[in-house]
Structures are given as structure tokens and as C-alpha cells.
Amino acid sequence: MAQPGRFVAVYPSELEARAAADAAVRAGARPDEVRLGDERDVIASVKGEMRDEFDHTTPGPPSAGSLREMSKGMLVGAAVGGLIGAVIALPFAAIAFGGLGAGARLLIVAVCGAFVGSVAGWVIGGGFGAPAPDEPLAAERGVTVTAPATEPIERALTAESPIRLDLLDQEGQPIAPVATDDQSNNIVSDIARHMRNEPRES
């Protein structure tokens, strides 16, 4: 197996990337071992993210996205949709049916509403939980920093909150992701953002 050689991290802005590069130097890297915004590192980061996406993609249409991200969206969508469905259905308990008391009617309509809402939320969450195929990759919307792969440097780069951090081998090929921004993202806000960005027919 190829031995690790460097980290490539992506930060939202050049200012944050420079701060991360300084942190890597303080963690033990020589200044000439740290690169900022190098085209080779952009390519390495893109390769790493594409490989990561491929490893987590389920067979299906291109818009299906990553199985990992879809699963998160499905779970959250089902939970939120179930709650909303139950609340929306509650007023229907005021309608008398089957000679049932108010408590029984509340229970029945709440369960039915929660079921319908969770199914709808499951579909919507899965469809909009994953990013669109044309959404830019991390290296396309940020600035890269590379430094030698040591534990102190990993801690220093991670502490600066990268969009993405990958481990590269000695030839500069990606081995595995170390950190990605989806670890802290709010999946509910992601779903809302993807729904807003969904193209609509005129």
C-alpha cells in the first residue's frame, strides 16, 4: 500500500488558507514544504472528492447523488415529515366517526397523518439531501493548502476548519478523506438550500 506523504486541505478563502498554512508551519512543517493554491493540489483534492463520492454513490440516475447523503436526508425528512403530518391531521379528529371517543380519534388521525407525512418527508429528504450533480467541488470553491502528513500538522489543519482534508500518498494521489464539511453541516438547511436551487420550468 502506498505510504502517506502529504495532506491537502481546502479552505473557504485565501485568508483562511494562509492562516492554516501558518498553523502547519507552527506544527512542524518547514515553510518550503507548505504550498498554497497550487494547481497540482487542486487536482489532487478534486480527485479525492470524486473518489469519495463514487465510493458512496448508489446505482441510479445522476440526480440520485450519494447514498450516504441521501440516507441522512431520508431519515431527517421522515422524522420532520411525520411530525408535520401528525400536527396537520389533528383537526380531523373533530369529525365524529365509528362512534369513537375524542381520544381514540386523536390517536388514529395522528398515526395516519404521521405515516403519510413521514413517507412524503422520506421521499423529499432523499431527493434533496444529496447535492446536485453540478454543485462545485470543495477545491473549486476554496483555496488549497498542502503540508507533510504528520499528526501535529493534521491537528493544526483540522483546527482551522477546512472544507475538506485529504491524505495523499508520496506521488500526490489521494488515499482517503480525513475530514469533510458534511460532518458539521445541518442536513435540514442543506435540503432547504437544494430545494431553493432546484431549476424550475418557466
Backbone as numpy.savetxt, mean C-alpha at the origin, in Angstrom:
# Nx Ny Nz CAx CAy CAz Cx Cy Cz
23.41 -18.02 -3.40 22.56 -16.81 -3.40 23.44 -15.57 -3.40
23.00 -14.56 -4.15 23.78 -13.33 -4.23 23.86 -12.65 -2.87
25.02 -12.13 -2.55 25.22 -11.45 -1.29 24.75 -10.00 -1.40
24.10 -9.47 -0.32 23.66 -8.08 -0.37 24.82 -7.13 -0.44
24.63 -6.05 -1.17 25.69 -5.07 -1.31 25.27 -3.68 -0.90
24.03 -3.26 -1.28 23.62 -1.88 -1.01 22.12 -1.82 -0.73
21.72 -0.71 -0.12 20.31 -0.37 0.01 20.00 0.73 -1.01
18.79 0.67 -1.58 18.29 1.81 -2.37 16.98 2.24 -1.73
16.92 3.49 -1.32 15.73 4.04 -0.68 15.19 5.16 -1.54
13.89 5.40 -1.43 13.24 6.49 -2.16 12.54 7.39 -1.15
12.76 8.70 -1.30 12.14 9.68 -0.40 11.31 10.67 -1.22
10.28 11.25 -0.59 9.35 12.10 -1.34 9.98 13.33 -1.99
11.05 13.87 -1.42 11.64 15.10 -1.95 13.16 15.04 -1.86
13.81 15.94 -2.59 15.28 15.99 -2.55 15.77 16.38 -1.16
15.04 17.26 -0.49 15.43 17.67 0.86 15.45 16.47 1.81
14.42 15.65 1.74 14.35 14.47 2.60 15.40 13.44 2.20
15.67 13.34 0.90 16.70 12.41 0.43 18.08 12.82 0.93
18.36 14.13 0.91 19.65 14.61 1.41 19.79 14.36 2.92
18.69 14.53 3.63 18.72 14.25 5.07 19.01 12.77 5.32
18.44 11.89 4.50 18.68 10.46 4.64 20.13 10.12 4.29
20.66 10.77 3.25 22.06 10.54 2.88 23.00 10.96 4.01
22.72 12.09 4.64 23.52 12.53 5.78 23.42 11.54 6.94
22.21 11.00 7.15 22.02 10.02 8.22 22.82 8.74 7.94
22.88 8.34 6.67 23.66 7.15 6.31 25.14 7.37 6.57
25.63 8.57 6.29 27.04 8.89 6.57 27.30 8.85 8.07
26.39 9.40 8.84 26.55 9.37 10.30 26.50 7.94 10.83
25.81 7.05 10.09 25.70 5.66 10.52 26.89 4.81 10.10
27.84 5.42 9.39 29.06 4.68 9.07 29.44 4.61 7.62
28.60 5.09 6.73 28.94 5.06 5.31 29.92 6.19 4.98
30.87 5.90 4.09 31.74 6.97 3.61 30.96 7.84 2.63
31.22 9.14 2.59 30.48 10.02 1.68 30.50 9.56 0.24
31.63 8.97 -0.21 31.69 8.52 -1.60 30.93 7.21 -1.83
30.42 6.59 -0.76 29.62 5.37 -0.90 28.12 5.66 -0.98
27.76 6.92 -0.79 26.34 7.31 -0.79 26.03 8.05 -2.08
24.98 7.61 -2.79 24.57 8.26 -4.04 23.18 8.84 -3.88
22.96 9.94 -4.55 21.67 10.65 -4.46 21.13 10.87 -5.87
19.94 10.33 -6.14 19.27 10.58 -7.41 19.98 10.04 -8.63
20.71 8.94 -8.49 21.43 8.35 -9.61 20.47 7.52 -10.47
20.59 7.65 -11.79 19.68 6.95 -12.70 19.77 5.43 -12.51
20.96 4.92 -12.22 21.09 3.47 -11.99 20.26 3.01 -10.81
20.18 3.85 -9.79 19.44 3.49 -8.59 17.93 3.61 -8.81
17.54 4.56 -9.65 16.12 4.66 -10.03 15.69 3.37 -10.70
16.50 2.88 -11.63 16.18 1.65 -12.36 16.12 0.47 -11.39
17.06 0.39 -10.45 17.09 -0.70 -9.49 15.84 -0.68 -8.61
15.42 0.51 -8.17 14.23 0.62 -7.34 12.98 0.22 -8.11
12.89 0.67 -9.36 11.74 0.30 -10.20 11.69 -1.21 -10.39
12.84 -1.82 -10.64 12.89 -3.28 -10.80 12.41 -3.98 -9.53
12.86 -3.46 -8.38 12.47 -4.06 -7.12 10.98 -3.97 -6.87
10.38 -2.81 -7.17 8.95 -2.65 -6.95 8.15 -3.48 -7.93
8.60 -3.54 -9.18 7.88 -4.36 -10.16 7.94 -5.83 -9.79
9.10 -6.26 -9.31 9.24 -7.66 -8.88 8.35 -7.95 -7.68
8.30 -7.00 -6.74 7.45 -7.16 -5.56 5.99 -7.23 -5.95
5.56 -6.36 -6.87 4.18 -6.37 -7.33 3.86 -7.69 -8.03
4.78 -8.18 -8.84 4.56 -9.43 -9.55 4.39 -10.59 -8.57
5.19 -10.59 -7.49 5.12 -11.66 -6.51 3.80 -11.68 -5.77
3.09 -10.54 -5.73 1.85 -10.45 -4.98 0.64 -10.22 -5.89
0.79 -10.53 -7.17 -0.32 -10.30 -8.10 -1.09 -11.58 -8.32
-2.40 -11.45 -8.33 -3.26 -12.59 -8.61 -3.63 -12.61 -10.09
-3.80 -13.81 -10.71 -4.20 -13.84 -12.12 -5.53 -13.12 -12.31
-5.62 -12.37 -13.39 -6.86 -11.65 -13.66 -6.57 -10.46 -14.55
-7.55 -9.59 -14.70 -7.36 -8.42 -15.55 -6.33 -7.48 -14.96
-5.68 -6.63 -15.80 -4.66 -5.71 -15.31 -5.15 -4.81 -14.19
-6.42 -4.46 -14.19 -6.94 -3.57 -13.16 -7.10 -4.27 -11.83
-6.89 -5.61 -11.79 -7.09 -6.35 -10.54 -6.04 -5.99 -9.51
-4.84 -5.64 -9.94 -3.80 -5.19 -9.02 -3.24 -6.31 -8.16
-2.70 -5.92 -7.05 -2.01 -6.82 -6.15 -2.98 -7.54 -5.23
-2.79 -8.85 -5.09 -3.65 -9.65 -4.21 -3.53 -9.18 -2.77
-2.33 -8.82 -2.35 -2.13 -8.34 -0.98 -2.94 -7.09 -0.72
-2.87 -6.11 -1.64 -3.59 -4.85 -1.46 -5.09 -5.05 -1.62
-5.49 -5.92 -2.56 -6.91 -6.22 -2.73 -7.48 -6.85 -1.48
-6.71 -7.76 -0.85 -7.21 -8.45 0.35 -7.45 -7.47 1.48
-6.52 -6.52 1.66 -6.71 -5.51 2.69 -7.96 -4.70 2.41
-8.13 -4.30 1.14 -9.30 -3.51 0.77 -10.59 -4.29 0.97
-10.56 -5.59 0.65 -11.76 -6.42 0.82 -12.18 -6.51 2.28
-11.20 -6.74 3.16 -11.51 -6.89 4.59 -12.07 -5.60 5.17
-11.39 -4.49 4.86 -11.86 -3.20 5.38 -13.21 -2.84 4.76
-13.34 -3.05 3.46 -14.59 -2.74 2.79 -15.75 -3.55 3.33
-15.52 -4.84 3.61 -16.58 -5.68 4.15 -17.00 -5.21 5.54
-16.01 -4.84 6.37 -16.32 -4.39 7.73 -17.09 -3.07 7.72
-16.58 -2.10 6.95 -17.23 -0.79 6.89 -18.59 -0.91 6.21
-18.66 -1.67 5.11 -19.93 -1.84 4.41 -20.97 -2.54 5.26
-20.54 -3.53 6.05 -21.47 -4.22 6.94 -22.06 -3.30 7.98
-21.22 -2.44 8.55 -21.70 -1.48 9.55 -22.68 -0.49 8.94
-22.31 0.04 7.78 -23.19 1.01 7.10 -24.51 0.34 6.70
-24.42 -0.88 6.18 -25.63 -1.59 5.76 -26.58 -1.84 6.92
-26.01 -2.20 8.08 -26.85 -2.45 9.25 -27.57 -1.17 9.70
-26.84 -0.06 9.70 -27.43 1.21 10.13 -28.53 1.65 9.16
-28.27 1.53 7.86 -29.26 1.94 6.86 -30.53 1.08 6.95
-30.35 -0.21 7.30 -31.49 -1.11 7.33 -32.36 -0.94 8.57
-31.83 -0.37 9.64 -32.57 -0.30 10.91 -33.95 0.35 10.81
-34.12 1.43 10.05 -35.47 2.03 9.98 -36.54 1.08 9.47
-36.16 0.07 8.70 -37.14 -0.87 8.17 -37.73 -1.74 9.28
-37.10 -1.74 10.45 -37.66 -2.51 11.56 -38.96 -1.92 12.05
-39.24 -0.68 11.68 -40.51 -0.05 12.09 -41.70 -0.67 11.36
-41.44 -1.39 10.28 -42.51 -2.04 9.52 -42.84 -3.37 10.18
-44.08 -3.56 10.59 -44.50 -4.81 11.23 -44.57 -5.93 10.19
-44.01 -7.08 10.54 -44.11 -8.24 9.65 -43.97 -9.51 10.48
-44.74 -10.51 10.08 -44.66 -11.83 10.71 -45.07 -11.86 12.17
-45.73 -10.82 12.65 -46.14 -10.81 14.05 -44.97 -10.74 15.02
-43.81 -10.32 14.54 -42.61 -10.26 15.38 -42.58 -8.98 16.20
-41.93 -9.06 17.36 -41.76 -7.89 18.19 -40.68 -6.97 17.63
-40.58 -5.77 18.22 -39.63 -4.78 17.73 -38.19 -5.28 17.82
-37.85 -5.96 18.91 -36.48 -6.45 19.07 -36.09 -7.46 17.99
-37.01 -8.38 17.69 -36.74 -9.38 16.65 -36.61 -8.73 15.29
-37.49 -7.74 15.01 -37.42 -7.06 13.72 -36.10 -6.29 13.59
-35.66 -5.64 14.66 -34.38 -4.93 14.63 -33.23 -5.88 14.32
-33.25 -7.04 14.96 -32.18 -8.01 14.74 -32.16 -8.51 13.30
-33.34 -8.83 12.77 -33.42 -9.38 11.41 -32.95 -8.35 10.38
-33.46 -7.12 10.47 -33.08 -6.13 9.45 -31.61 -5.74 9.60
-31.10 -5.74 10.84 -29.68 -5.41 11.03 -28.79 -6.47 10.40
-29.13 -7.73 10.61 -28.34 -8.82 10.03 -28.41 -8.79 8.51
-29.62 -8.60 7.97 -29.76 -8.54 6.50 -29.01 -7.34 5.92
-29.14 -6.19 6.58 -28.44 -4.99 6.10 -26.93 -5.16 6.17
-26.45 -5.76 7.27 -25.01 -5.98 7.42 -24.50 -6.93 6.35
-25.27 -7.95 6.02 -24.86 -8.91 4.98 -24.75 -8.23 3.62
-25.80 -7.50 3.25 -25.79 -6.82 1.95 -24.67 -5.79 1.89
-24.52 -5.01 2.98 -23.48 -3.98 3.01 -22.09 -4.56 2.96
-21.87 -5.70 3.65 -20.53 -6.29 3.65 -20.17 -6.85 2.28
-21.16 -7.40 1.58 -20.90 -7.90 0.22 -20.52 -6.74 -0.70
-21.30 -5.66 -0.63 -20.99 -4.49 -1.46 -19.63 -3.91 -1.09
-19.35 -3.80 0.21 -18.05 -3.28 0.65 -16.90 -4.18 0.24
-17.11 -5.48 0.25 -16.08 -6.44 -0.16 -15.71 -6.23 -1.62
-16.73 -6.04 -2.46 -16.48 -5.82 -3.89 -15.79 -4.48 -4.12
-16.34 -3.43 -3.50 -15.77 -2.08 -3.70 -14.36 -2.00 -3.12
-14.16 -2.55 -1.93 -12.84 -2.51 -1.29 -11.80 -3.26 -2.09
-12.18 -4.41 -2.64 -11.23 -5.17 -3.45 -10.89 -4.47 -4.75
-11.90 -3.85 -5.35 -11.68 -3.18 -6.63 -10.86 -1.92 -6.53
-11.05 -1.19 -5.43 -10.36 0.10 -5.29 -9.24 0.08 -4.25
-9.01 -1.07 -3.62 -7.93 -1.14 -2.63 -6.56 -1.14 -3.26
-6.44 -1.75 -4.42 -5.15 -1.81 -5.12 -4.97 -0.58 -5.99
-3.72 -0.13 -6.15 -3.47 1.04 -6.99 -3.76 0.75 -8.45
-4.07 1.79 -9.20 -4.33 1.65 -10.64 -3.04 1.27 -11.36
-3.17 0.57 -12.50 -1.97 0.15 -13.24 -1.08 1.31 -13.66
-1.67 2.49 -13.88 -0.87 3.63 -14.34 -0.38 4.52 -13.19
-0.58 4.08 -11.95 -0.09 4.86 -10.81 1.44 4.80 -10.78
2.11 5.96 -10.64 3.58 5.96 -10.70 4.22 5.14 -9.58
5.34 4.50 -9.91 6.08 3.74 -8.92 6.83 4.69 -8.00
7.34 4.14 -6.89 7.99 4.97 -5.87 9.12 5.82 -6.46
10.01 5.19 -7.24 11.17 5.91 -7.78 10.77 6.96 -8.81
9.56 6.83 -9.36 9.09 7.80 -10.35 8.48 9.04 -9.70
8.21 8.96 -8.41 7.62 10.12 -7.73 8.48 10.61 -6.56
9.71 10.09 -6.45 10.59 10.50 -5.37 12.04 10.58 -5.80
12.94 10.68 -4.81 14.38 10.81 -5.05 15.08 9.64 -4.37
15.99 8.98 -5.08 16.66 7.80 -4.54 17.91 8.15 -3.75
18.21 7.29 -2.79 19.45 7.35 -2.03 19.96 5.91 -1.90
21.23 5.69 -2.19 21.82 4.37 -1.99 23.01 4.47 -1.06
23.19 3.39 -0.28 24.29 3.32 0.67 24.59 1.86 0.95
25.76 1.55 1.51 26.11 0.15 1.80 25.09 -0.52 2.71
24.92 -1.82 2.53 23.93 -2.57 3.30 24.51 -3.04 4.62
24.35 -2.22 5.64 24.71 -2.60 7.00 23.52 -2.31 7.90
23.48 -2.95 9.06 22.35 -2.76 9.97 22.23 -1.31 10.45
23.33 -0.65 10.84 23.19 0.75 11.26 22.66 1.65 10.15
23.10 1.41 8.92 22.62 2.23 7.80 21.16 1.93 7.50
20.77 0.67 7.62 19.35 0.33 7.43 18.48 1.08 8.44
18.91 1.09 9.70 18.14 1.82 10.71 18.10 3.32 10.41
19.22 3.86 9.94 19.28 5.29 9.64 18.37 5.64 8.48
18.38 4.84 7.41 17.53 5.12 6.25 16.06 4.93 6.60
15.74 3.90 7.37 14.35 3.65 7.74 13.80 4.75 8.64
14.67 5.27 9.51 14.23 6.34 10.43 13.82 7.60 9.70
14.29 7.78 8.46 13.94 8.96 7.67 12.66 8.79 6.86
11.92 7.69 7.13 10.60 7.43 6.52 10.63 7.39 5.00
11.31 6.39 4.42 11.33 6.30 2.95 9.98 5.85 2.40
9.72 6.22 1.15 8.57 5.66 0.45 8.79 4.17 0.24
10.05 3.83 -0.05 10.40 2.44 -0.30 11.88 2.23 -0.01
12.22 1.04 0.49 13.62 0.69 0.75 13.84 -0.75 0.30
14.79 -0.93 -0.62 15.09 -2.26 -1.16 16.53 -2.64 -0.87
16.74 -3.94 -0.76 18.08 -4.50 -0.61 18.56 -4.97 -1.98
19.77 -4.56 -2.36 20.35 -4.93 -3.65 21.53 -5.86 -3.44
21.82 -6.68 -4.46 23.02 -7.51 -4.38 24.23 -6.69 -4.84
25.39 -7.34 -4.93 26.61 -6.62 -5.26 26.63 -6.12 -6.70
25.75 -6.68 -7.54 25.65 -6.22 -8.92 24.57 -5.16 -9.08
23.91 -4.77 -7.99 22.88 -3.75 -8.06 21.51 -4.27 -8.44
21.31 -5.59 -8.37 20.01 -6.17 -8.67 19.20 -6.33 -7.38
17.90 -6.04 -7.40 17.10 -6.13 -6.18 16.97 -7.55 -5.67
17.10 -7.70 -4.35 16.94 -9.00 -3.70 15.57 -9.08 -3.02
15.26 -8.07 -2.20 14.00 -8.10 -1.46 13.69 -6.70 -0.94
12.38 -6.39 -0.80 12.02 -5.11 -0.17 12.28 -5.16 1.33
12.74 -4.06 1.88 12.96 -3.96 3.33 11.82 -3.20 3.99
11.36 -2.14 3.34 10.25 -1.34 3.87 9.52 -0.68 2.71
8.20 -0.55 2.85 7.40 0.16 1.86 6.39 1.02 2.59
5.91 2.07 1.90 5.00 2.98 2.56 3.63 2.38 2.80
3.31 1.20 2.22 2.00 0.61 2.49 1.90 0.05 3.89
3.04 0.03 4.64 2.99 -0.43 6.02 2.31 0.59 6.91
2.25 1.84 6.51 1.65 2.86 7.35 0.46 3.56 6.71
0.19 3.22 5.46 -0.90 3.90 4.77 -2.24 3.51 5.35
-3.20 4.42 5.26 -4.57 4.16 5.66 -5.30 3.60 4.46
-5.73 2.33 4.54 -6.34 1.68 3.39 -7.66 2.36 3.03
-8.38 2.91 4.03 -9.63 3.61 3.75 -9.37 4.84 2.89
-8.33 5.61 3.23 -8.01 6.79 2.43 -7.51 6.39 1.05
-6.81 5.24 0.95 -6.37 4.75 -0.35 -7.57 4.42 -1.24
-8.56 3.74 -0.66 -9.76 3.39 -1.43 -10.47 4.65 -1.91
-10.61 5.63 -1.01 -11.27 6.88 -1.39 -10.50 7.60 -2.49
-9.15 7.61 -2.37 -8.33 8.28 -3.39 -8.46 7.58 -4.74
-8.44 6.26 -4.74 -8.55 5.52 -6.00 -9.93 5.72 -6.63
-10.96 5.84 -5.79 -12.30 6.08 -6.33 -12.38 7.47 -6.94
-11.74 8.46 -6.30 -11.75 9.82 -6.86 -11.01 9.89 -8.18
-9.93 9.09 -8.29 -9.11 9.12 -9.49 -9.62 8.23 -10.61
-10.68 7.48 -10.33 -11.24 6.59 -11.35 -11.77 7.40 -12.52
-11.29 7.13 -13.74 -11.79 7.88 -14.90 -13.28 7.66 -15.11
-13.97 8.73 -15.43 -15.43 8.65 -15.67 -15.73 9.00 -17.11
-16.70 8.28 -17.66 -17.10 8.55 -19.04 -17.85 9.88 -19.08
-17.55 10.69 -20.11 -18.23 11.98 -20.25 -19.58 11.79 -20.93
